[in-house]
Amino acid sequence: RASRVISRKMAPLAEAAGRVGAGELDFAVGSTNVREVNDVLAAMDAMRASLAESLEARWAAERGQREQVASLAHDLKTPLTVLRANADFVAEELEDEKDADLAAAARDIAGGVERLDGYVRLLIEASRGSGGAERAPMRPAELCEQVLAEAAQIARARGVTLDAATGP
């Protein structure tokens, strides 16, 4: 009989602990007619309110950070678009000329801008919460070709010839 009475008096405490444990923080903590249990319930209510406030502040900070990243990403899109258009124009104009190195450099610039634009799109998606790390199948040979192409661009920009190939 005594254990049932104690259990009944402690029920609001168990309920509050269960709700906080489940992540529910927007509720009123109950009370009993036992002063000591009410003291614990009051402490638990203060803890619940503090946790809710802390989480709200954290979520607000994360929202602000996502908004800043989205704003920065959008601000980057315009100059990247201008760079891409100008690099494409220069590459097209140089194709008619005899300076293949400059044409290749302009194509490298356009390719780099295209990659940067892809990163900006990823930033925008991530700031909206719609992006994420996705696994995409890739053949090792494709990866090696991409790395070699980027290394060749860097080498060409420094006046170095890179002679490498993938394959057996």
Secondary structure, 3 states (H helix, E strand, C coil): CHHHHHHHHHHHHHHHHHHHHCCCCCCCCCCCCCHHHHHHHHHHHHHHHHHHHHHHHHHHHHHHHHHHHHHHHHHHHHHHHHHHHHHHHHHHHHHHCCCHHHHHHHHHHHHHHHHHHHHHHHHHHHHHCCCCCCCCCCCHHHHHHHHHHHHHHHHHHCCCCCCCCCCC
